Amino acid sequence: MRDAFHDYEDAGVPIMKQIALKTMVTVVDASHFGDLLESSDRATERPDLAGYSESASHRRIIDLLMEQVEVADVVVLNKLDQVTP
């Protein structure tokens, strides 16, 4: 997403003069993240995780999730009350 913003800025897309990307936030579902760490599923095998791009469809879900966490400026852990140590 951040790269897309920069690409549009570089291309001179008019709306980019009125908006700015200041912070990337990723929300992590803590109740499922551990299970997904062990998964070898690919994006095309998980229709419940809609929203992947065609270029990402060949990638493993865990790779996509880890990339989102790595590029985030802020990570919000959701559903912590459902996680047991």
C-alpha positions in Angstrom: 0.0 0.0 0.0 2.8 2.4 0.9 4.5 1.7 -2.4 1.3 2.3 -4.3 1.0 5.8 -2.6 4.5 6.6 -3.6 3.9 5.4 -7.2 0.8 7.6 -7.5 2.7 10.6 -6.1 5.6 10.0 -8.5 3.1 9.7 -11.4 1.5 13.0 -10.5 -2.0 11.7 -9.8 -3.9 14.9 -8.8 -5.6 13.5 -5.7 -2.2 12.8 -4.2 -1.8 16.5 -3.6 -4.7 16.5 -1.2 -4.0 13.2 0.8 -1.1 11.8 2.6 -0.2 8.4 4.1 1.3 9.1 7.5 0.9 5.8 9.3 0.4 2.2 8.3 -1.7 0.3 10.8 -2.2 -3.5 10.9 -4.8 -5.2 13.0 -3.8 -8.7 14.1 -6.5 -11.2 15.2 -4.5 -12.6 18.1 -6.9 -15.5 18.5 -6.0 -16.9 15.1 -2.5 -15.6 14.4 -0.7 -18.5 16.1 -2.6 -21.1 14.0 -1.9 -19.2 10.8 1.8 -19.2 11.7 1.8 -23.0 11.3 -0.4 -22.9 8.1 1.0 -23.6 4.7 -2.2 -22.5 2.9 -2.0 -20.1 0.0 -4.3 -17.1 -0.5 -6.3 -18.9 -3.2 -7.0 -21.7 -0.8 -8.6 -19.4 1.8 -11.7 -17.6 0.4 -12.5 -16.6 3.9 -9.5 -14.2 3.8 -10.9 -12.2 0.9 -9.1 -9.2 -0.5 -5.8 -10.6 -1.7 -4.5 -9.4 -5.1 -3.8 -11.7 -8.0 -0.1 -11.1 -7.6 -0.3 -12.3 -4.0 -2.6 -15.3 -4.7 0.4 -17.7 -5.1 1.9 -16.7 -1.8 1.4 -18.4 1.5 -1.0 -16.7 3.9 1.6 -16.5 6.6 4.0 -14.7 4.3 1.3 -12.1 3.5 0.5 -11.7 7.2 4.1 -11.3 8.2 4.7 -8.7 5.5 1.7 -6.7 6.8 3.1 -6.8 10.3 6.7 -6.0 9.2 5.7 -2.9 7.2 3.3 -1.5 9.8 4.1 1.5 11.9 1.5 0.5 14.4 0.3 -3.1 15.2 -3.1 -3.5 17.0 -3.6 -6.8 18.7 -7.3 -7.7 18.6 -9.1 -10.4 20.6 -6.3 -10.7 23.2 -8.9 -11.9 25.7 -9.4 -15.0 23.6 -5.7 -16.0 23.8 -4.3 -18.3 26.5 -0.7 -18.3 27.4 
